[in-house]
Amino acid sequence: MSRAVITLTTDFGASSSYVAQMKGAILTLQGDVELVDLTHAIPPQQILAAAVTLVDSYHYFPAASIHVAVVDPGVGTDRAIVAAEIDGHFFVAPDNGVLGLVAARVEPARVVRVENAEFWNQPVSPTFHGRDIMGPVAAHLARGVALERLGSPSPVLQTLDLPPAVVDSTSALAAVIAVDSFGNLVTNLGPEVLPMTATQVTIQLDDQPPVVVPVAATYAERRPGSPVVLIG
């Protein structure tokens, strides 16, 4: 990989100048880098939505890519910021569960608590650690700074308060973990739950009446406006 890749995931909003300020902080320290916006449309302070975006997306990038996630309702408090190596990639994020799904997928190889202010922008705004700490730390990683120089080892990452799906031979109790831009309800069920021969399933959302929904391979198999179950 000729240039380092840094991806950005935030809840800042696509039109926010905060995104540009983060990019400027990174480029000031490391201009020879490929900046990729995963999304800046995470609903405000929705940690789970950011976690889903990261776990669905990071592995499509080259090994050693650096993924910065700034969905940080605890900004300015004593919550930790961490840098981690997971599955051959690097992640910089608040330790609030945003890396929980990635860490559940592959056990982290290394995790450090970001403490060394040598690698931060100064002065640090108490409400914008994405620009003044996380972005600069990612830039230093892209420059070749070793993970261990950023701070002390952190033994565990904060997990998400997300109950696992409960599956038996005839049913599954799952959670809707995201609603994408098309309106799809994304659940925490894996594709192995649905038998290959299934043609329909009965779905009940909370206390709503059960609805029988057909299983399809494509949206075009159903009439517009009709519900459908697909494997993501």
Beta strands, then each sheet from edge to edge (+ up, - down):
strand 1: 4-10
strand 2: 33-39
strand 3: 66-70
strand 4: 81-86
strand 5: 89-94
strand 6: 110-113
strand 7: 166-167
strand 8: 172-173
strand 9: 176-179
strand 10: 185-187
strand 11: 200-203
strand 12: 211-214
sheet 1: 2+ 1+ 3+ 5+ 4- 6+
sheet 2: 7+ 8-
sheet 3: 9+ 10-
sheet 4: 11+ 12-
end
